[in-house]
Amino acid sequence: MKHLILVGLLFSLASFGGVREINMQTEKKDDGVHWMPEKVEVTAGEEVKFVIKHELEGGFDFHGFFIPQLKIQKEVHRHKAEEITVQIPKDLKPGEYTIGCHLHPTHKPATLVVKAAGKKG
């Protein structure tokens, strides 16, 4: 019983003010390469860690991961995960922003949805 309480407490502490992990990966879909999931929601002021993977065989050995509003521009190489921890600026205007591939502009972008602080989820 003590063990279960301790595990519950650890989960509570991790979710309170911790860094949220967001997994992104390349996927072949319909007419091209996409960053998935297609939509990622964050809150202004939140700290997130993007874990970015390119596991597609064939095609390019690397892709770009680009979110200009967060000053992120990274090459993601096949079978080598990249991790980027960033705090969403508190003053970033709520709205939708592109998560794209700056190296291959024809690849399909995902969407970063920024919500105002206090409007998470």
C-alpha positions as CSV (number, residue, x, y, z in Angstrom):
1,M,0.0,0.0,0.0
2,K,2.8,2.4,0.9
3,H,4.4,1.7,-2.5
4,L,1.2,2.6,-4.4
5,I,0.9,5.9,-2.4
6,L,4.5,6.7,-3.3
7,V,4.0,6.0,-7.0
8,G,0.8,8.1,-7.0
9,L,2.7,11.0,-5.3
10,L,5.5,10.8,-7.8
11,F,3.0,11.0,-10.7
12,S,1.3,14.0,-9.1
13,L,4.6,15.8,-8.7
14,A,5.6,15.0,-12.2
15,S,2.4,16.5,-13.6
16,F,2.6,19.6,-11.4
17,G,4.9,22.1,-13.0
18,G,6.9,19.5,-14.8
19,V,8.1,19.4,-18.4
20,R,5.5,17.8,-20.7
21,E,6.9,15.4,-23.4
22,I,5.5,15.7,-26.9
23,N,6.5,12.9,-29.3
24,M,6.7,13.8,-33.0
25,Q,7.6,11.5,-35.9
26,T,7.7,11.4,-39.6
27,E,5.1,9.3,-41.3
28,K,4.3,8.5,-44.9
29,K,0.7,9.4,-45.5
30,D,-1.4,9.9,-48.6
31,D,0.7,12.1,-50.9
32,G,3.8,12.6,-48.9
33,V,5.8,12.9,-45.6
34,H,4.1,14.4,-42.6
35,W,5.1,15.4,-39.1
36,M,2.7,13.6,-36.8
37,P,0.6,14.1,-34.8
38,E,-1.0,16.6,-37.2
39,K,-1.9,18.9,-34.3
40,V,-0.1,19.6,-31.0
41,E,-1.7,21.8,-28.3
42,V,0.4,23.8,-25.9
43,T,-0.2,26.6,-23.4
44,A,1.7,29.9,-23.3
45,G,4.2,29.7,-20.5
46,E,4.3,25.9,-20.5
47,E,7.6,24.0,-20.7
48,V,7.6,21.2,-23.2
49,K,10.2,18.7,-24.5
50,F,9.8,17.7,-28.1
51,V,11.1,14.1,-28.8
52,I,11.5,14.0,-32.6
53,K,12.0,10.8,-34.6
54,H,12.5,10.0,-38.2
55,E,12.2,6.2,-38.7
56,L,11.0,6.1,-42.4
57,E,13.1,3.9,-44.6
58,G,14.0,5.1,-48.1
59,G,13.8,8.7,-49.2
60,F,15.8,11.3,-47.3
61,D,18.2,10.3,-44.5
62,F,17.1,13.4,-42.5
63,H,14.3,15.9,-42.3
64,G,14.0,19.4,-40.8
65,F,12.0,20.2,-37.8
66,F,11.1,23.9,-37.8
67,I,9.0,26.1,-35.6
68,P,10.1,29.7,-36.2
69,Q,8.1,31.2,-33.3
70,L,9.9,29.0,-30.8
71,K,13.3,29.5,-32.6
72,I,13.6,25.8,-33.3
73,Q,15.4,24.7,-36.5
74,K,16.9,21.2,-36.3
75,E,17.9,18.4,-38.6
76,V,16.5,15.0,-37.5
77,H,18.4,12.1,-38.8
78,R,17.0,8.6,-39.4
79,H,17.1,6.4,-36.3
80,K,18.5,9.1,-34.1
81,A,15.9,10.8,-31.9
82,E,16.4,14.5,-31.2
83,E,15.1,16.2,-28.0
84,I,14.4,19.9,-27.7
85,T,13.2,21.4,-24.5
86,V,11.6,24.8,-24.8
87,Q,9.4,27.1,-22.8
88,I,6.4,28.4,-24.8
89,P,6.7,32.2,-24.5
90,K,4.1,33.7,-22.2
91,D,3.6,36.5,-24.7
92,L,3.2,34.2,-27.7
93,K,-0.2,35.1,-29.2
94,P,-2.7,32.3,-29.0
95,G,-3.3,30.7,-32.4
96,E,-2.0,28.2,-34.9
97,Y,1.6,27.9,-36.0
98,T,3.4,25.7,-38.5
99,I,5.6,22.8,-37.5
100,G,7.4,22.2,-40.8
101,C,10.4,20.8,-42.6
102,H,12.7,23.7,-43.6
103,L,14.8,21.3,-45.7
104,H,12.0,19.9,-47.8
105,P,9.2,22.5,-48.2
106,T,6.9,20.1,-50.0
107,H,6.5,17.9,-47.0
108,K,3.3,18.4,-45.1
109,P,3.5,20.4,-41.9
110,A,1.8,19.8,-38.6
111,T,0.1,22.5,-36.6
112,L,1.1,23.9,-33.2
113,V,-1.9,25.3,-31.4
114,V,-1.0,27.8,-28.7
115,K,-3.6,28.5,-26.1
116,A,-3.6,31.4,-23.6
117,A,-2.3,30.6,-20.1
118,G,-5.1,29.1,-17.9
119,K,-6.9,27.5,-20.9
120,K,-4.9,24.2,-21.1
121,G,-6.4,21.1,-22.7
